[in-house]
Amino acid sequence: MYYNEYTKKHYQGNNVEILKKTGFTGGFLTFNQAFKLGGVILKGTKAVAKLTKPLPEIKEMPNGKLTEVVSGRKYPIFHISQVVFDQEAVNE
């Protein structure tokens, strides 16, 4: 229902809850993914959401033990309906 149009992978966890709030279903892309597919996101278009990519890190605690800490990087995504694939429409 909510998937990355470029990788064809389904979103998981908290990102699904964020996408439900957008009111859109289907494929989503980052700006660079849209560009790689030959599409353009028109100037002024707002991202529908900012998702978090989990980044696990291993940190050493003061007692010497190693523990895994999950932080995240936020990135804006656009719905596939916001991407223009027709270059004629972009040039107008």
Biopython code that builds the backbone (N, CA, C, O; Angstrom):
import numpy as np
from Bio.PDB.StructureBuilder import StructureBuilder

atoms = [
    (1, "MET", "N", (0.816, -1.182, 0.000)),
    (1, "MET", "CA", (0.000, 0.000, 0.000)),
    (1, "MET", "C", (0.872, 1.263, 0.000)),
    (1, "MET", "O", (0.603, 2.195, -0.758)),
    (2, "TYR", "N", (1.902, 1.300, 0.835)),
    (2, "TYR", "CA", (2.859, 2.403, 0.865)),
    (2, "TYR", "C", (4.220, 1.821, 0.520)),
    (2, "TYR", "O", (4.780, 1.037, 1.287)),
    (3, "TYR", "N", (4.750, 2.204, -0.630)),
    (3, "TYR", "CA", (6.022, 1.642, -1.055)),
    (3, "TYR", "C", (6.869, 2.686, -1.755)),
    (3, "TYR", "O", (6.369, 3.723, -2.191)),
    (4, "ASN", "N", (8.152, 2.399, -1.856)),
    (4, "ASN", "CA", (9.071, 3.270, -2.569)),
    (4, "ASN", "C", (9.013, 2.896, -4.039)),
    (4, "ASN", "O", (9.295, 1.754, -4.402)),
    (5, "GLU", "N", (8.654, 3.841, -4.879)),
    (5, "GLU", "CA", (8.486, 3.586, -6.304)),
    (5, "GLU", "C", (9.793, 3.187, -6.975)),
    (5, "GLU", "O", (9.784, 2.437, -7.951)),
    (6, "TYR", "N", (10.901, 3.675, -6.470)),
    (6, "TYR", "CA", (12.210, 3.404, -7.075)),
    (6, "TYR", "C", (12.726, 2.008, -6.691)),
    (6, "TYR", "O", (13.165, 1.245, -7.551)),
    (7, "THR", "N", (12.669, 1.685, -5.399)),
    (7, "THR", "CA", (13.204, 0.402, -4.920)),
    (7, "THR", "C", (12.154, -0.702, -4.879)),
    (7, "THR", "O", (12.499, -1.880, -4.778)),
    (8, "LYS", "N", (10.884, -0.335, -4.956)),
    (8, "LYS", "CA", (9.741, -1.265, -4.858)),
    (8, "LYS", "C", (9.628, -1.911, -3.471)),
    (8, "LYS", "O", (8.920, -2.906, -3.313)),
    (9, "LYS", "N", (10.313, -1.361, -2.475)),
    (9, "LYS", "CA", (10.227, -1.880, -1.101)),
    (9, "LYS", "C", (9.098, -1.174, -0.360)),
    (9, "LYS", "O", (8.868, 0.021, -0.545)),
    (10, "HIS", "N", (8.400, -1.931, 0.481)),
    (10, "HIS", "CA", (7.317, -1.366, 1.282)),
    (10, "HIS", "C", (7.897, -0.684, 2.517)),
    (10, "HIS", "O", (8.873, -1.157, 3.099)),
    (11, "TYR", "N", (7.285, 0.431, 2.910)),
    (11, "TYR", "CA", (7.709, 1.131, 4.119)),
    (11, "TYR", "C", (7.261, 0.349, 5.334)),
    (11, "TYR", "O", (6.273, -0.384, 5.289)),
    (12, "GLN", "N", (8.003, 0.513, 6.434)),
    (12, "GLN", "CA", (7.723, -0.232, 7.655)),
    (12, "GLN", "C", (7.704, 0.698, 8.853)),
    (12, "GLN", "O", (8.159, 1.840, 8.785)),
    (13, "GLY", "N", (7.166, 0.183, 9.954)),
    (13, "GLY", "CA", (7.237, 0.865, 11.240)),
    (13, "GLY", "C", (6.529, 2.197, 11.283)),
    (13, "GLY", "O", (5.430, 2.356, 10.752)),
    (14, "ASN", "N", (7.178, 3.154, 11.927)),
    (14, "ASN", "CA", (6.602, 4.479, 12.129)),
    (14, "ASN", "C", (6.382, 5.214, 10.813)),
    (14, "ASN", "O", (5.495, 6.062, 10.721)),
    (15, "ASN", "N", (7.176, 4.901, 9.796)),
    (15, "ASN", "CA", (7.016, 5.567, 8.503)),
    (15, "ASN", "C", (5.649, 5.292, 7.888)),
    (15, "ASN", "O", (5.102, 6.152, 7.198)),
    (16, "VAL", "N", (5.092, 4.116, 8.125)),
    (16, "VAL", "CA", (3.756, 3.794, 7.604)),
    (16, "VAL", "C", (2.717, 4.700, 8.258)),
    (16, "VAL", "O", (1.807, 5.193, 7.592)),
    (17, "GLU", "N", (2.857, 4.916, 9.563)),
    (17, "GLU", "CA", (1.915, 5.790, 10.272)),
    (17, "GLU", "C", (1.996, 7.222, 9.743)),
    (17, "GLU", "O", (0.975, 7.895, 9.606)),
    (18, "ILE", "N", (3.210, 7.685, 9.448)),
    (18, "ILE", "CA", (3.390, 9.032, 8.894)),
    (18, "ILE", "C", (2.733, 9.128, 7.523)),
    (18, "ILE", "O", (2.078, 10.125, 7.219)),
    (19, "LEU", "N", (2.904, 8.102, 6.697)),
    (19, "LEU", "CA", (2.336, 8.119, 5.350)),
    (19, "LEU", "C", (0.817, 8.040, 5.362)),
    (19, "LEU", "O", (0.165, 8.613, 4.489)),
    (20, "LYS", "N", (0.243, 7.343, 6.333)),
    (20, "LYS", "CA", (-1.218, 7.274, 6.445)),
    (20, "LYS", "C", (-1.803, 8.661, 6.657)),
    (20, "LYS", "O", (-2.881, 8.966, 6.146)),
    (21, "LYS", "N", (-1.103, 9.499, 7.402)),
    (21, "LYS", "CA", (-1.589, 10.844, 7.703)),
    (21, "LYS", "C", (-1.571, 11.760, 6.478)),
    (21, "LYS", "O", (-2.234, 12.797, 6.480)),
    (22, "THR", "N", (-0.824, 11.395, 5.434)),
    (22, "THR", "CA", (-0.746, 12.246, 4.244)),
    (22, "THR", "C", (-2.015, 12.161, 3.391)),
    (22, "THR", "O", (-2.327, 13.092, 2.649)),
    (23, "GLY", "N", (-2.741, 11.054, 3.495)),
    (23, "GLY", "CA", (-3.933, 10.867, 2.669)),
    (23, "GLY", "C", (-3.624, 10.261, 1.308)),
    (23, "GLY", "O", (-4.539, 10.007, 0.525)),
    (24, "PHE", "N", (-2.358, 10.027, 1.016)),
    (24, "PHE", "CA", (-1.961, 9.409, -0.247)),
    (24, "PHE", "C", (-1.682, 7.921, -0.026)),
    (24, "PHE", "O", (-1.294, 7.516, 1.070)),
    (25, "THR", "N", (-1.877, 7.116, -1.059)),
    (25, "THR", "CA", (-1.460, 5.718, -1.039)),
    (25, "THR", "C", (-0.659, 5.462, -2.301)),
    (25, "THR", "O", (-0.719, 6.237, -3.255)),
    (26, "GLY", "N", (0.086, 4.379, -2.302)),
    (26, "GLY", "CA", (0.855, 4.024, -3.489)),
    (26, "GLY", "C", (2.324, 4.349, -3.338)),
    (26, "GLY", "O", (2.903, 4.206, -2.261)),
    (27, "GLY", "N", (2.928, 4.798, -4.455)),
    (27, "GLY", "CA", (4.364, 4.994, -4.503)),
    (27, "GLY", "C", (4.823, 6.375, -4.059)),
    (27, "GLY", "O", (4.148, 7.378, -4.289)),
    (28, "PHE", "N", (5.975, 6.404, -3.426)),
    (28, "PHE", "CA", (6.605, 7.625, -2.964)),
    (28, "PHE", "C", (8.062, 7.616, -3.412)),
    (28, "PHE", "O", (8.664, 6.557, -3.591)),
    (29, "LEU", "N", (8.622, 8.819, -3.592)),
    (29, "LEU", "CA", (9.997, 8.962, -4.063)),
    (29, "LEU", "C", (10.694, 10.113, -3.356)),
    (29, "LEU", "O", (10.052, 11.060, -2.902)),
    (30, "THR", "N", (12.028, 10.021, -3.268)),
    (30, "THR", "CA", (12.808, 11.178, -2.878)),
    (30, "THR", "C", (13.055, 12.006, -4.136)),
    (30, "THR", "O", (12.766, 11.555, -5.245)),
    (31, "PHE", "N", (13.584, 13.200, -3.969)),
    (31, "PHE", "CA", (13.868, 14.072, -5.110)),
    (31, "PHE", "C", (14.842, 13.385, -6.073)),
    (31, "PHE", "O", (14.613, 13.364, -7.282)),
    (32, "ASN", "N", (15.922, 12.828, -5.536)),
    (32, "ASN", "CA", (16.933, 12.187, -6.381)),
    (32, "ASN", "C", (16.408, 10.929, -7.069)),
    (32, "ASN", "O", (16.786, 10.650, -8.206)),
    (33, "GLN", "N", (15.553, 10.173, -6.408)),
    (33, "GLN", "CA", (14.977, 8.982, -7.024)),
    (33, "GLN", "C", (14.084, 9.363, -8.191)),
    (33, "GLN", "O", (14.090, 8.687, -9.220)),
    (34, "ALA", "N", (13.318, 10.434, -8.049)),
    (34, "ALA", "CA", (12.469, 10.902, -9.146)),
    (34, "ALA", "C", (13.338, 11.304, -10.334)),
    (34, "ALA", "O", (13.009, 10.995, -11.480)),
    (35, "PHE", "N", (14.436, 11.985, -10.065)),
    (35, "PHE", "CA", (15.354, 12.407, -11.123)),
    (35, "PHE", "C", (15.954, 11.201, -11.841)),
    (35, "PHE", "O", (16.072, 11.205, -13.067)),
    (36, "LYS", "N", (16.335, 10.163, -11.081)),
    (36, "LYS", "CA", (16.916, 8.956, -11.678)),
    (36, "LYS", "C", (15.927, 8.220, -12.567)),
    (36, "LYS", "O", (16.325, 7.551, -13.520)),
    (37, "LEU", "N", (14.649, 8.337, -12.263)),
    (37, "LEU", "CA", (13.614, 7.688, -13.080)),
    (37, "LEU", "C", (13.203, 8.543, -14.276)),
    (37, "LEU", "O", (12.334, 8.149, -15.053)),
    (38, "GLY", "N", (13.823, 9.709, -14.423)),
    (38, "GLY", "CA", (13.511, 10.574, -15.550)),
    (38, "GLY", "C", (12.408, 11.575, -15.278)),
    (38, "GLY", "O", (11.900, 12.207, -16.204)),
    (39, "GLY", "N", (12.033, 11.724, -14.027)),
    (39, "GLY", "CA", (10.988, 12.655, -13.661)),
    (39, "GLY", "C", (11.536, 13.942, -13.099)),
    (39, "GLY", "O", (12.730, 14.069, -12.826)),
    (40, "VAL", "N", (10.644, 14.891, -12.933)),
    (40, "VAL", "CA", (11.008, 16.197, -12.389)),
    (40, "VAL", "C", (9.971, 16.577, -11.337)),
    (40, "VAL", "O", (8.773, 16.356, -11.519)),
    (41, "ILE", "N", (10.444, 17.146, -10.246)),
    (41, "ILE", "CA", (9.538, 17.710, -9.249)),
    (41, "ILE", "C", (9.585, 19.216, -9.457)),
    (41, "ILE", "O", (10.635, 19.842, -9.307)),
    (42, "LEU", "N", (8.461, 19.782, -9.799)),
    (42, "LEU", "CA", (8.408, 21.197, -10.153)),
    (42, "LEU", "C", (8.775, 22.094, -8.976)),
    (42, "LEU", "O", (8.519, 21.762, -7.819)),
    (43, "LYS", "N", (9.373, 23.225, -9.293)),
    (43, "LYS", "CA", (9.795, 24.185, -8.292)),
    (43, "LYS", "C", (8.594, 24.621, -7.461)),
    (43, "LYS", "O", (7.529, 24.920, -8.002)),
    (44, "GLY", "N", (8.771, 24.653, -6.165)),
    (44, "GLY", "CA", (7.697, 25.066, -5.263)),
    (44, "GLY", "C", (6.863, 23.924, -4.725)),
    (44, "GLY", "O", (6.034, 24.132, -3.839)),
    (45, "THR", "N", (7.064, 22.710, -5.246)),
    (45, "THR", "CA", (6.310, 21.554, -4.773)),
    (45, "THR", "C", (6.764, 21.189, -3.367)),
    (45, "THR", "O", (7.963, 21.075, -3.109)),
    (46, "LYS", "N", (5.835, 21.010, -2.477)),
    (46, "LYS", "CA", (6.151, 20.660, -1.089)),
    (46, "LYS", "C", (6.165, 19.146, -0.921)),
    (46, "LYS", "O", (5.332, 18.444, -1.494)),
    (47, "ALA", "N", (7.107, 18.650, -0.139)),
    (47, "ALA", "CA", (7.158, 17.224, 0.185)),
    (47, "ALA", "C", (5.923, 16.863, 1.008)),
    (47, "ALA", "O", (5.447, 17.668, 1.808)),
    (48, "VAL", "N", (5.410, 15.652, 0.810)),
    (48, "VAL", "CA", (4.217, 15.245, 1.557)),
    (48, "VAL", "C", (4.560, 14.822, 2.974)),
    (48, "VAL", "O", (3.709, 14.880, 3.862)),
    (49, "ALA", "N", (5.805, 14.394, 3.197)),
    (49, "ALA", "CA", (6.204, 13.964, 4.531)),
    (49, "ALA", "C", (7.729, 13.913, 4.623)),
    (49, "ALA", "O", (8.436, 13.945, 3.616)),
    (50, "LYS", "N", (8.205, 13.832, 5.855)),
    (50, "LYS", "CA", (9.621, 13.582, 6.106)),
    (50, "LYS", "C", (9.708, 12.264, 6.869)),
    (50, "LYS", "O", (9.232, 12.142, 7.998)),
    (51, "LEU", "N", (10.324, 11.293, 6.224)),
    (51, "LEU", "CA", (10.451, 9.976, 6.839)),
    (51, "LEU", "C", (11.823, 9.838, 7.492)),
    (51, "LEU", "O", (12.740, 10.609, 7.212)),
    (52, "THR", "N", (11.945, 8.841, 8.365)),
    (52, "THR", "CA", (13.189, 8.602, 9.068)),
    (52, "THR", "C", (13.790, 7.288, 8.620)),
    (52, "THR", "O", (13.136, 6.246, 8.656)),
    (53, "LYS", "N", (15.050, 7.346, 8.195)),
    (53, "LYS", "CA", (15.785, 6.136, 7.853)),
    (53, "LYS", "C", (16.578, 5.726, 9.086)),
    (53, "LYS", "O", (17.465, 6.464, 9.514)),
    (54, "PRO", "N", (16.279, 4.558, 9.672)),
    (54, "PRO", "CA", (16.998, 4.151, 10.875)),
    (54, "PRO", "C", (18.466, 3.862, 10.581)),
    (54, "PRO", "O", (18.798, 3.184, 9.609)),
    (55, "LEU", "N", (19.335, 4.387, 11.437)),
    (55, "LEU", "CA", (20.770, 4.172, 11.300)),
    (55, "LEU", "C", (21.312, 3.602, 12.607)),
    (55, "LEU", "O", (21.549, 4.348, 13.557)),
    (56, "PRO", "N", (21.511, 2.283, 12.663)),
    (56, "PRO", "CA", (22.030, 1.694, 13.893)),
    (56, "PRO", "C", (23.518, 1.994, 14.065)),
    (56, "PRO", "O", (24.294, 1.940, 13.111)),
    (57, "GLU", "N", (23.892, 2.307, 15.291)),
    (57, "GLU", "CA", (25.285, 2.555, 15.627)),
    (57, "GLU", "C", (25.649, 1.719, 16.847)),
    (57, "GLU", "O", (24.803, 1.453, 17.701)),
    (58, "ILE", "N", (26.898, 1.311, 16.925)),
    (58, "ILE", "CA", (27.376, 0.598, 18.104)),
    (58, "ILE", "C", (28.226, 1.575, 18.903)),
    (58, "ILE", "O", (29.213, 2.114, 18.403)),
    (59, "LYS", "N", (27.828, 1.796, 20.151)),
    (59, "LYS", "CA", (28.541, 2.732, 21.021)),
    (59, "LYS", "C", (29.041, 2.011, 22.253)),
    (59, "LYS", "O", (28.434, 1.054, 22.735)),
    (60, "GLU", "N", (30.168, 2.499, 22.749)),
    (60, "GLU", "CA", (30.730, 1.929, 23.966)),
    (60, "GLU", "C", (30.221, 2.729, 25.153)),
    (60, "GLU", "O", (30.338, 3.953, 25.189)),
    (61, "MET", "N", (29.660, 2.027, 26.116)),
    (61, "MET", "CA", (29.122, 2.665, 27.307)),
    (61, "MET", "C", (30.266, 2.931, 28.290)),
    (61, "MET", "O", (31.345, 2.359, 28.138)),
    (62, "PRO", "N", (30.050, 3.785, 29.291)),
    (62, "PRO", "CA", (31.104, 4.076, 30.273)),
    (62, "PRO", "C", (31.606, 2.840, 31.028)),
    (62, "PRO", "O", (32.745, 2.811, 31.493)),
    (63, "ASN", "N", (30.743, 1.820, 31.147)),
    (63, "ASN", "CA", (31.164, 0.602, 31.847)),
    (63, "ASN", "C", (31.933, -0.358, 30.930)),
    (63, "ASN", "O", (32.320, -1.442, 31.366)),
    (64, "GLY", "N", (32.155, 0.018, 29.686)),
    (64, "GLY", "CA", (32.935, -0.796, 28.759)),
    (64, "GLY", "C", (32.105, -1.695, 27.855)),
    (64, "GLY", "O", (32.642, -2.282, 26.916)),
    (65, "LYS", "N", (30.818, -1.814, 28.116)),
    (65, "LYS", "CA", (29.969, -2.671, 27.284)),
    (65, "LYS", "C", (29.617, -1.951, 25.989)),
    (65, "LYS", "O", (29.504, -0.726, 25.947)),
    (66, "LEU", "N", (29.446, -2.743, 24.935)),
    (66, "LEU", "CA", (29.003, -2.207, 23.659)),
    (66, "LEU", "C", (27.491, -2.354, 23.565)),
    (66, "LEU", "O", (26.931, -3.384, 23.941)),
    (67, "THR", "N", (26.845, -1.325, 23.065)),
    (67, "THR", "CA", (25.400, -1.367, 22.905)),
    (67, "THR", "C", (25.017, -0.761, 21.556)),
    (67, "THR", "O", (25.696, 0.127, 21.040)),
    (68, "GLU", "N", (23.925, -1.259, 21.006)),
    (68, "GLU", "CA", (23.460, -0.737, 19.722)),
    (68, "GLU", "C", (22.435, 0.365, 19.969)),
    (68, "GLU", "O", (21.449, 0.164, 20.678)),
    (69, "VAL", "N", (22.679, 1.519, 19.379)),
    (69, "VAL", "CA", (21.785, 2.661, 19.495)),
    (69, "VAL", "C", (21.268, 2.967, 18.097)),
    (69, "VAL", "O", (22.042, 3.034, 17.141)),
    (70, "VAL", "N", (19.954, 3.153, 17.983)),
    (70, "VAL", "CA", (19.363, 3.438, 16.681)),
    (70, "VAL", "C", (18.993, 4.924, 16.638)),
    (70, "VAL", "O", (18.163, 5.398, 17.414)),
    (71, "SER", "N", (19.621, 5.632, 15.726)),
    (71, "SER", "CA", (19.257, 7.025, 15.474)),
    (71, "SER", "C", (18.646, 7.069, 14.078)),
    (71, "SER", "O", (18.418, 6.019, 13.478)),
    (72, "GLY", "N", (18.385, 8.221, 13.567)),
    (72, "GLY", "CA", (17.769, 8.258, 12.249)),
    (72, "GLY", "C", (18.097, 9.524, 11.491)),
    (72, "GLY", "O", (18.443, 10.554, 12.070)),
    (73, "ARG", "N", (17.978, 9.419, 10.184)),
    (73, "ARG", "CA", (18.167, 10.558, 9.298)),
    (73, "ARG", "C", (16.833, 10.826, 8.623)),
    (73, "ARG", "O", (16.234, 9.921, 8.043)),
    (74, "LYS", "N", (16.365, 12.069, 8.698)),
    (74, "LYS", "CA", (15.085, 12.428, 8.074)),
    (74, "LYS", "C", (15.315, 12.873, 6.644)),
    (74, "LYS", "O", (16.293, 13.555, 6.340)),
    (75, "TYR", "N", (14.404, 12.481, 5.774)),
    (75, "TYR", "CA", (14.484, 12.879, 4.371)),
    (75, "TYR", "C", (13.081, 13.130, 3.830)),
    (75, "TYR", "O", (12.144, 12.403, 4.161)),
    (76, "PRO", "N", (12.934, 14.166, 2.992)),
    (76, "PRO", "CA", (11.623, 14.491, 2.430)),
    (76, "PRO", "C", (11.261, 13.548, 1.290)),
    (76, "PRO", "O", (12.120, 13.151, 0.502)),
    (77, "ILE", "N", (9.983, 13.194, 1.210)),
    (77, "ILE", "CA", (9.513, 12.344, 0.118)),
    (77, "ILE", "C", (8.311, 12.989, -0.562)),
    (77, "ILE", "O", (7.588, 13.793, 0.027)),
    (78, "PHE", "N", (8.126, 12.610, -1.810)),
    (78, "PHE", "CA", (7.049, 13.121, -2.643)),
    (78, "PHE", "C", (6.209, 11.950, -3.126)),
    (78, "PHE", "O", (6.723, 10.852, -3.339)),
    (79, "HIS", "N", (4.917, 12.190, -3.297)),
    (79, "HIS", "CA", (4.036, 11.171, -3.858)),
    (79, "HIS", "C", (4.269, 11.120, -5.360)),
    (79, "HIS", "O", (4.629, 12.127, -5.970)),
    (80, "ILE", "N", (4.067, 9.957, -5.954)),
    (80, "ILE", "CA", (4.298, 9.774, -7.388)),
    (80, "ILE", "C", (3.451, 10.741, -8.227)),
    (80, "ILE", "O", (3.838, 11.092, -9.342)),
    (81, "SER", "N", (2.309, 11.167, -7.700)),
    (81, "SER", "CA", (1.461, 12.109, -8.438)),
    (81, "SER", "C", (2.080, 13.505, -8.530)),
    (81, "SER", "O", (1.643, 14.313, -9.350)),
    (82, "GLN", "N", (3.084, 13.801, -7.709)),
    (82, "GLN", "CA", (3.754, 15.101, -7.736)),
    (82, "GLN", "C", (4.926, 15.128, -8.715)),
    (82, "GLN", "O", (5.517, 16.182, -8.950)),
    (83, "VAL", "N", (5.259, 13.979, -9.281)),
    (83, "VAL", "CA", (6.397, 13.877, -10.193)),
    (83, "VAL", "C", (5.897, 14.005, -11.629)),
    (83, "VAL", "O", (4.936, 13.342, -12.019)),
    (84, "VAL", "N", (6.552, 14.860, -12.412)),
    (84, "VAL", "CA", (6.196, 15.065, -13.815)),
    (84, "VAL", "C", (7.189, 14.292, -14.669)),
    (84, "VAL", "O", (8.394, 14.535, -14.597)),
    (85, "PHE", "N", (6.691, 13.365, -15.474)),
    (85, "PHE", "CA", (7.554, 12.561, -16.336)),
    (85, "PHE", "C", (7.526, 13.044, -17.782)),
    (85, "PHE", "O", (8.348, 12.608, -18.588)),
    (86, "ASP", "N", (6.602, 13.930, -18.124)),
    (86, "ASP", "CA", (6.470, 14.454, -19.477)),
    (86, "ASP", "C", (7.304, 15.733, -19.599)),
    (86, "ASP", "O", (6.927, 16.765, -19.044)),
    (87, "GLN", "N", (8.409, 15.679, -20.303)),
    (87, "GLN", "CA", (9.307, 16.820, -20.429)),
    (87, "GLN", "C", (8.649, 17.995, -21.143)),
    (87, "GLN", "O", (9.028, 19.142, -20.907)),
    (88, "GLU", "N", (7.675, 17.737, -22.008)),
    (88, "GLU", "CA", (6.957, 18.815, -22.703)),
    (88, "GLU", "C", (6.233, 19.699, -21.676)),
    (88, "GLU", "O", (6.218, 20.924, -21.799)),
    (89, "ALA", "N", (5.639, 19.062, -20.670)),
    (89, "ALA", "CA", (4.895, 19.821, -19.648)),
    (89, "ALA", "C", (5.846, 20.641, -18.780)),
    (89, "ALA", "O", (5.468, 21.705, -18.292)),
    (90, "VAL", "N", (7.052, 20.168, -18.585)),
    (90, "VAL", "CA", (8.029, 20.873, -17.769)),
    (90, "VAL", "C", (8.498, 22.137, -18.473)),
    (90, "VAL", "O", (8.726, 23.158, -17.825)),
    (91, "ASN", "N", (8.646, 22.078, -19.789)),
    (91, "ASN", "CA", (9.170, 23.203, -20.551)),
    (91, "ASN", "C", (8.161, 24.332, -20.747)),
    (91, "ASN", "O", (8.549, 25.432, -21.140)),
    (92, "GLU", "N", (6.889, 24.089, -20.487)),
    (92, "GLU", "CA", (5.858, 25.113, -20.704)),
    (92, "GLU", "C", (5.874, 26.180, -19.643)),
    (92, "GLU", "O", (5.068, 27.109, -19.689)),
]
sb = StructureBuilder()
sb.init_structure("model")
sb.init_model(0)
sb.init_chain("A")
sb.init_seg("    ")
for serial, (resi, resn, name, xyz) in enumerate(atoms, 1):
    if name == "N":
        sb.init_residue(resn, " ", resi, " ")
    sb.init_atom(name, np.array(xyz, "f"), 0.0, 1.0, " ", f" {name:<3s}", serial, name[0])
structure = sb.get_structure()
